[in-house]
Amino acid sequence: MTRKQKRLAVIVGGLAFLGAATALTFVALGQKASYFYMPGDLATADVQPGQRIRLGGLVEKGSIVRGQDAMVTFGVTDTNETVKVTYKGILPDLFREEQGVITEGAFGADGGFVADSVLAKHDENYMPKEVADSLKEKGVWQEDSDE
């Protein structure tokens, strides 16, 4: 091999390595992605049982039912549609009715949403950005103008 051929082989090998690393990164990130939906969006979305998603909205008034072994069921609503959520674990301290919430999990084979994490607002002025944007688009929620 001449110097020119060796140099070309090193460059091609380096590009092949970078291409493989980039492809693996995109595959890994794609598998960790969980899409955000509001309850009303689920009617038109193609969400398969077992597919991880984020479900956001407001905790429906009067829907929180606490069971045994830290099992909790509650409704997540966008005021038009409601999805029943089952969660086993300790809820955030600020979790309560009519407050913004994002749950992460998947729909089971029976059609119920099983959450493995629940995120709630952290003070009286905060609502998760994704939830606030979706509720604003639907005309359901407006920011306070005190700020």
C-alpha positions, 0 to 999 in steps of 0.5 A, a space after each residue: 500500500 502506498 501512503 495515499 492508500 493508507 491515509 484513505 483507509 484510515 479516513 474511511 475507517 474513521 468515518 465508518 466508526 463515526 457513522 456506526 457510533 451515530 447510528 447507535 446513539 440515535 437507536 438508543 435515544 429513540 428507544 428511550 423516547 416517550 411521547 406526550 399526550 393529553 387525554 383528548 389526543 389519545 382518541 386520534 393517536 396510535 398508542 399500542 399497549 406497552 408503548 411508553 408515553 407521558 400522559 398529562 393534564 389536570 387531576 380530575 376532581 373527586 377521582 382519587 381513590 387510595 387502595 392497599 399497598 400504596 395503590 392509587 387510582 385517579 383520573 387525568 383530564 383535559 376537561 373534555 376527556 378523562 383517562 383513569 390512571 393506576 399508580 403504585 407508590 408514594 405520590 408527590 406531596 403537592 399532588 392533589 385534585 385540579 392540579 397539573 400532573 404528568 404521568 409516565 407509563 403505558 397502557 396495559 392489555 386491559 386498556 387502563 393506564 399504568 403509571 410508573 412515575 407521577 410528576 406534580 407541580 412544585 408551587 402554586 404558580 407552576 404547571 408543567 410546560 407541556 400541560 400548560 401549552 396543551 391546555 392553553 391551545 384548548 382554551 381551558 387554562 390561562 396564566 395569571 397576569 400577576 407576574 
